[in-house]
Amino acid sequence: MNVDFTFHIAELLVLLGVAWRVISVANRVMSVLRDFPPHRHDNGNVIYPHGFEPTKVRRLGQQQ
């Protein structure tokens, strides 16, 4: 095998490994942000960024 070819295969494996790690960390960060979203308190109102709004809360006894 050519040394250049071997170098490029090793380079691709390293880049794919780094990309896999970055994507998995980014997925974990997004998961945590969805569970504990950033928010701001403004005169008694809680303001969430677009896409991070919490779901509606229902009481267990109220089934409709």
C-alpha positions as CSV (number, residue, x, y, z in Angstrom):
1,M,0.0,0.0,0.0
2,N,1.0,3.5,-0.7
3,V,2.2,5.6,2.3
4,D,0.0,8.5,1.1
5,F,-3.1,6.3,0.9
6,T,-2.4,4.9,4.4
7,F,-2.0,8.4,5.8
8,H,-5.3,9.5,4.3
9,I,-7.1,6.5,5.7
10,A,-5.7,7.2,9.2
11,E,-6.6,10.9,8.8
12,L,-10.2,10.0,7.9
13,L,-10.5,7.6,10.9
14,V,-9.3,10.4,13.3
15,L,-11.6,13.0,11.8
16,L,-14.6,10.6,12.0
17,G,-13.8,9.8,15.6
18,V,-13.6,13.5,16.5
19,A,-16.8,14.2,14.6
20,W,-18.6,11.3,16.4
21,R,-17.5,12.7,19.8
22,V,-18.5,16.2,19.0
23,I,-21.9,15.1,17.8
24,S,-22.5,13.0,20.8
25,V,-21.6,15.8,23.2
26,A,-23.8,18.2,21.3
27,N,-26.7,15.8,21.5
28,R,-26.2,15.5,25.3
29,V,-26.0,19.3,25.7
30,M,-29.3,19.7,23.7
31,S,-30.9,17.0,25.9
32,V,-29.9,18.8,29.1
33,L,-31.1,22.2,27.7
34,R,-34.5,20.7,26.9
35,D,-34.8,19.3,30.4
36,F,-33.5,22.5,32.1
37,P,-34.1,25.3,29.6
38,P,-32.5,28.7,29.9
39,H,-35.0,31.3,30.9
40,R,-35.4,34.9,32.1
41,H,-37.6,36.3,34.8
42,D,-39.3,39.6,33.8
43,N,-41.8,41.2,36.3
44,G,-43.2,37.8,37.4
45,N,-43.2,36.3,33.8
46,V,-40.8,33.6,32.8
47,I,-39.6,34.0,29.3
48,Y,-38.1,31.0,27.4
49,P,-36.1,31.1,24.1
50,H,-37.9,29.9,21.0
51,G,-38.0,26.1,21.0
52,F,-37.3,25.6,24.7
53,E,-40.8,26.4,26.0
54,P,-42.0,23.8,28.5
55,T,-45.0,21.6,27.8
56,K,-48.5,22.3,29.3
57,V,-49.0,21.0,32.8
58,R,-52.1,19.0,33.6
59,R,-53.3,17.7,36.9
60,L,-53.7,13.9,37.1
61,G,-57.3,14.1,38.1
62,Q,-58.3,16.2,35.1
63,Q,-58.7,13.8,32.1
64,Q,-60.6,15.1,29.1
